[in-house]
Amino acid sequence: MPIIRVEMFSGRSVDQKRALVRELTEAFVNAAGGLPQSVHVVITDVDKSDWGSGGQLNADKFPD
C-alpha cells in the first residue's frame, strides 16, 4: 500500500485537491506499477504562519 504525503500551503479548493490526488495516483501507477486503488494520497494543509524556510516565516515571504 503506497502512501504519498503532500504538505502544502492552505487555500487550495476541493477541486484542485481532487485533481492532485488523481494525477499523483496516475503518475505513481505509471512509474511504479500497481493498482490505482492501492495508492493512498494524504494531503496536509499548513498555514503559511506555521511554516518557515530560510530563517523566515512563509507568511512574511509570501503574503496574501
C-alpha positions in Angstrom: 0.0 0.0 0.0 2.0 3.0 -1.2 1.2 6.3 0.6 2.0 9.7 -1.0 2.1 12.5 1.5 1.7 16.1 0.4 2.3 19.1 2.6 1.3 22.4 1.1 0.0 25.9 2.0 -3.7 26.0 2.8 -6.0 27.6 0.3 -6.5 25.0 -2.5 -10.0 24.2 -3.4 -11.5 20.7 -3.2 -11.5 20.5 -7.0 -7.7 21.3 -7.0 -7.1 18.6 -4.4 -9.2 16.1 -6.3 -7.1 16.8 -9.4 -3.9 16.5 -7.4 -4.9 13.1 -6.0 -6.0 11.8 -9.4 -2.8 13.0 -11.1 -0.4 11.8 -8.3 -2.1 8.4 -8.4 -1.8 8.1 -12.2 1.9 9.2 -12.0 2.7 6.6 -9.3 1.0 3.8 -11.2 2.7 4.7 -14.5 6.2 4.9 -12.8 6.0 2.1 -10.3 3.1 -0.1 -11.4 0.3 -1.5 -9.2 -3.3 -0.7 -9.0 -4.7 2.8 -8.6 -6.9 1.5 -5.7 -3.9 0.7 -3.7 -2.4 4.2 -3.9 -3.2 6.5 -0.9 -2.6 10.2 -1.0 -2.6 12.2 2.3 -2.8 16.0 1.9 -1.9 18.1 4.9 -2.8 21.8 4.6 -0.3 24.0 6.5 -0.9 27.7 7.2 1.9 30.0 6.0 2.4 31.2 9.5 3.1 27.6 10.7 5.8 27.0 8.0 9.2 28.6 7.7 12.2 28.4 5.4 15.4 30.2 5.1 15.0 31.6 8.6 11.8 33.3 7.8 8.1 32.6 8.2 6.5 31.9 4.9 3.6 34.3 5.9 6.2 37.0 5.7 7.8 35.8 2.4 4.5 35.1 0.6 1.8 37.5 1.9 -1.7 37.0 0.5 
